[in-house]
Amino acid sequence: MRTTRVLSRAGVLAGAALLALAGTAGAALADSSDSSAGDDKPTEAGTSFRTATAIQQDQEATAEASTGDYLYWSFPADVGQRPTVHATVKLPDGAARHGDSTWQVDVYDGLRRHQACRFGAQTRTAAQDDATVELSCTLRTVRALAEPWANDPLPGTYYARLTVTGLKADDLGLPMKAATEVTSSDAGGAQAVDGALAEPLVPGVGTKMAAASSEPEDGWASGWWSSRWLWTAAGGVLGALAGIGGYCLTRGSGRPARVPAGI
């Protein structure tokens, strides 16, 4: 009976510990979730890295330009995030165009290193009668630390560039409209690494508007926290409770064994 009660208490403690860890995980996820970027939508795009229009994640931006222009936006990306750049181009009237056009979205980090797309339609060709073309580029998970020679995404400012790469010469300069938005998913502790940068990769910028994107609205992550800590703590608690339960089972009732008479 005593052993059963001890095991029941151990089970209650284990359940309470897991509930506490779950609550902590929920609070951490709530704190790390992206806050609303507000109702203000930028209505222009830069024409170079230095004049890139600043946006926050989950904030839609639009721009009117001429076909053939390079359009730049800058946005922050932090540790553990897996950003996706979405771009939609509203093409000129098909009657005014002379053929197909190929569009491309590229992403660069704070050091202006080109970042490969993990998946997504980075380049697409629009037929002459198409009204719009949609592009996307999902980056690799932003890491807290990387080797100096590696090209891994690191926390800091990123740049999205939209342009046409294939076009009839007669279609250059036709008016077009573009919309872009950056979303992000949390990769979790499975992608976490030990270590952190001294400072995020936020280069000097040429305008106050671009400087605003140098930091997320809720600040930069420290780099040391990840959900791996929750799983490590949960494993330690369960291991300790399992040890207590095993000890109670193997100890028996605690009474001394009977010695046969005559020995």
C-alpha positions as CSV (number, residue, x, y, z in Angstrom):
1,M,0.0,0.0,0.0
2,R,2.8,2.4,0.9
3,T,4.6,1.8,-2.4
4,T,1.3,2.5,-4.3
5,R,0.9,5.8,-2.5
6,V,4.4,6.8,-3.3
7,L,4.0,6.0,-7.0
8,S,0.7,7.9,-7.0
9,R,2.4,11.0,-5.6
10,A,5.2,10.6,-8.1
11,G,2.6,10.5,-10.9
12,V,0.9,13.7,-9.6
13,L,4.3,15.5,-9.3
14,A,5.2,14.4,-12.9
15,G,1.8,15.7,-14.2
16,A,2.3,19.0,-12.4
17,A,5.8,19.4,-13.7
18,L,4.7,18.8,-17.3
19,L,1.8,21.2,-16.9
20,A,4.2,23.9,-15.6
21,L,6.6,23.3,-18.5
22,A,3.7,23.5,-20.9
23,G,2.7,26.8,-19.4
24,T,6.2,28.1,-19.7
25,A,6.4,27.0,-23.3
26,G,3.1,28.7,-24.1
27,A,4.3,31.9,-22.6
28,A,7.6,31.7,-24.4
29,L,5.8,31.1,-27.7
30,A,3.5,34.0,-27.0
31,D,6.4,36.3,-26.3
32,S,8.3,35.3,-29.4
33,S,5.3,35.6,-31.7
34,D,5.3,38.5,-34.1
35,S,3.3,41.5,-33.0
36,S,1.0,43.3,-35.4
37,A,2.8,45.6,-37.7
38,G,0.0,48.1,-37.6
39,D,-2.3,49.4,-40.3
40,D,0.3,51.6,-42.0
41,K,1.4,50.1,-45.3
42,P,4.4,51.4,-47.1
43,T,3.5,52.5,-50.7
44,E,6.9,52.7,-52.2
45,A,10.1,50.7,-52.7
46,G,13.7,51.6,-52.8
47,T,15.9,51.3,-55.8
48,S,19.0,50.1,-54.1
49,F,20.2,48.5,-50.9
50,R,20.9,51.9,-49.3
51,T,17.4,53.2,-50.1
52,A,15.4,50.0,-49.4
53,T,12.0,50.6,-47.9
54,A,11.8,49.2,-44.3
55,I,9.0,46.8,-43.5
56,Q,8.3,44.5,-40.5
57,Q,7.3,40.9,-40.8
58,D,3.6,40.3,-41.6
59,Q,3.4,43.9,-42.9
60,E,2.2,44.2,-46.5
61,A,4.0,46.8,-48.7
62,T,3.0,48.0,-52.2
63,A,4.8,50.0,-54.8
64,E,4.1,51.5,-58.3
65,A,7.1,51.4,-60.7
66,S,8.1,50.9,-64.2
67,T,8.9,47.5,-65.7
68,G,12.6,47.0,-65.5
69,D,13.1,48.9,-62.2
70,Y,14.8,47.1,-59.3
71,L,12.6,47.3,-56.2
72,Y,14.1,46.8,-52.7
73,W,12.6,46.3,-49.3
74,S,14.4,45.6,-46.0
75,F,13.1,43.5,-43.0
76,P,14.5,42.0,-39.8
77,A,14.9,38.3,-39.2
78,D,15.8,36.8,-35.8
79,V,17.2,33.6,-34.4
80,G,15.1,30.5,-35.0
81,Q,12.9,32.2,-37.7
82,R,12.4,30.8,-41.2
83,P,11.3,33.8,-43.2
84,T,9.4,33.6,-46.5
85,V,9.3,36.5,-48.9
86,H,6.1,36.8,-50.9
87,A,5.9,39.0,-53.9
88,T,3.0,39.7,-56.3
89,V,3.4,41.7,-59.5
90,K,0.3,43.2,-61.2
91,L,1.4,43.3,-64.8
92,P,0.7,45.9,-67.4
93,D,-2.3,45.5,-69.7
94,G,-1.7,42.5,-72.0
95,A,-2.7,44.6,-75.0
96,A,0.3,46.9,-74.3
97,R,2.8,44.1,-73.9
98,H,4.7,42.4,-76.7
99,G,5.5,39.0,-75.2
100,D,6.2,37.0,-72.1
101,S,8.1,38.3,-69.1
102,T,10.2,36.6,-66.4
103,W,10.3,37.9,-62.9
104,Q,12.5,37.1,-60.0
105,V,12.8,37.8,-56.2
106,D,16.1,37.6,-54.5
107,V,17.0,37.8,-50.8
108,Y,20.3,39.2,-49.3
109,D,21.5,39.3,-45.7
110,G,22.9,42.2,-43.8
111,L,26.3,41.7,-45.4
112,R,24.6,41.7,-48.8
113,R,25.3,38.0,-49.4
114,H,22.8,36.4,-51.6
115,Q,20.8,33.8,-49.7
116,A,19.6,30.7,-51.4
117,C,15.9,29.8,-51.3
118,R,15.1,26.6,-49.5
119,F,11.9,26.3,-51.5
120,G,9.4,28.5,-53.3
121,A,8.9,29.9,-56.8
122,Q,11.7,32.3,-56.9
123,T,11.5,32.8,-60.6
124,R,8.4,32.7,-62.8
125,T,7.5,33.5,-66.4
126,A,4.2,35.3,-67.1
127,A,2.5,34.9,-70.4
128,Q,1.5,38.0,-72.4
129,D,-2.1,37.7,-71.3
130,D,-1.4,37.0,-67.6
131,A,-2.7,39.7,-65.2
132,T,-0.4,38.9,-62.3
133,V,2.6,36.7,-61.3
134,E,3.3,35.5,-57.8
135,L,6.7,34.7,-56.4
136,S,8.0,33.4,-53.1
137,C,11.4,32.5,-51.4
138,T,11.7,30.6,-48.1
139,L,15.1,31.0,-46.5
140,R,16.9,28.5,-44.4
141,T,16.5,28.9,-40.6
142,V,18.3,31.9,-39.1
143,R,21.1,30.6,-36.9
144,A,22.5,32.2,-33.7
145,L,26.1,31.5,-34.8
146,A,28.0,30.2,-37.9
147,E,31.5,29.6,-39.0
148,P,33.2,32.7,-40.6
149,W,33.4,31.0,-44.0
150,A,29.8,29.8,-43.9
151,N,26.9,31.5,-45.7
152,D,24.3,30.6,-43.1
153,P,21.5,33.1,-42.4
154,L,22.3,35.1,-39.3
155,P,20.1,37.5,-37.3
156,G,19.9,41.0,-38.7
157,T,18.6,43.0,-41.6
158,Y,17.6,41.3,-44.8
159,Y,16.8,42.7,-48.2
160,A,14.3,41.5,-50.8
161,R,14.8,42.5,-54.4
162,L,12.2,42.2,-57.1
163,T,12.9,42.7,-60.8
164,V,12.2,41.4,-64.2
165,T,15.0,39.3,-65.7
166,G,13.5,38.4,-69.1
167,L,11.5,41.0,-71.2
168,K,11.0,42.3,-74.7
169,A,12.8,45.5,-75.2
170,D,9.6,47.3,-76.3
171,D,8.0,46.5,-72.8
172,L,10.6,48.3,-70.8
173,G,9.1,51.2,-68.9
174,L,5.5,50.0,-68.9
175,P,3.8,50.8,-65.6
176,M,3.4,47.9,-63.1
177,K,2.4,47.4,-59.4
178,A,4.1,45.2,-56.9
179,A,3.1,44.0,-53.4
180,T,5.4,42.2,-51.0
181,E,5.0,40.6,-47.5
182,V,7.4,38.7,-45.3
183,T,6.0,35.9,-43.1
184,S,8.0,33.7,-40.7
185,S,7.7,30.3,-39.0
186,D,9.5,29.2,-35.8
187,A,11.9,26.3,-36.5
188,G,12.0,25.3,-32.8
189,G,14.8,23.8,-30.8
190,A,15.6,21.2,-33.4
191,Q,17.5,23.9,-35.4
192,A,19.0,25.7,-32.4
193,V,22.8,25.9,-32.0
194,D,24.9,27.0,-29.0
195,G,26.4,30.5,-29.1
196,A,25.3,33.9,-30.2
197,L,26.6,36.9,-32.2
198,A,27.9,39.9,-30.4
199,E,25.6,42.0,-32.5
200,P,23.0,41.3,-35.2
201,L,24.1,41.9,-38.8
202,V,22.6,45.4,-39.2
203,P,24.6,47.5,-41.7
204,G,24.6,51.2,-41.9
205,V,21.7,52.5,-44.0
206,G,21.0,55.6,-45.9
207,T,17.6,56.7,-44.7
208,K,15.7,56.9,-41.4
209,M,13.0,54.8,-42.9
210,A,15.4,52.0,-43.6
211,A,17.0,52.3,-40.1
212,A,13.6,51.5,-38.6
213,S,13.9,47.9,-39.9
214,S,17.2,47.3,-38.2
215,E,15.4,45.8,-35.2
216,P,12.2,43.8,-34.7
217,E,9.4,45.5,-32.9
218,D,9.9,43.3,-29.8
219,G,13.7,43.5,-29.9
220,W,16.4,41.0,-30.8
221,A,16.5,37.5,-29.2
222,S,19.5,36.8,-26.9
223,G,20.3,33.6,-28.8
224,W,20.6,31.4,-25.8
225,W,16.9,30.5,-25.4
226,S,15.3,27.7,-27.3
227,S,12.6,25.0,-26.7
228,R,15.5,22.5,-26.2
229,W,15.7,23.9,-22.6
230,L,12.1,22.8,-22.0
231,W,12.6,19.3,-23.3
232,T,15.9,19.0,-21.3
233,A,14.1,20.1,-18.1
234,A,11.2,17.8,-18.7
235,G,13.6,14.8,-19.3
236,G,15.4,15.6,-16.1
237,V,12.2,15.8,-14.0
238,L,10.8,12.5,-15.5
239,G,14.2,10.8,-15.0
240,A,14.2,11.8,-11.3
241,L,10.6,10.6,-10.8
242,A,11.4,7.3,-12.6
243,G,14.3,6.8,-10.2
244,I,12.1,7.5,-7.2
245,G,9.5,5.0,-8.5
246,G,12.1,2.4,-9.2
247,Y,13.6,2.7,-5.7
248,C,10.2,2.3,-4.1
249,L,9.5,-0.8,-6.1
250,T,12.8,-2.5,-5.4
251,R,12.9,-1.6,-1.7
252,G,9.9,-3.7,-0.8
253,S,7.9,-3.2,2.4
254,G,11.0,-2.4,4.6
255,R,10.4,-5.3,7.0
256,P,13.4,-7.7,7.8
257,A,13.2,-11.2,6.2
258,R,12.2,-14.0,8.5
259,V,14.9,-16.3,9.6
260,P,13.9,-20.1,9.6
261,A,13.9,-21.6,13.1
262,G,16.8,-23.8,14.1
263,I,19.4,-21.9,12.1
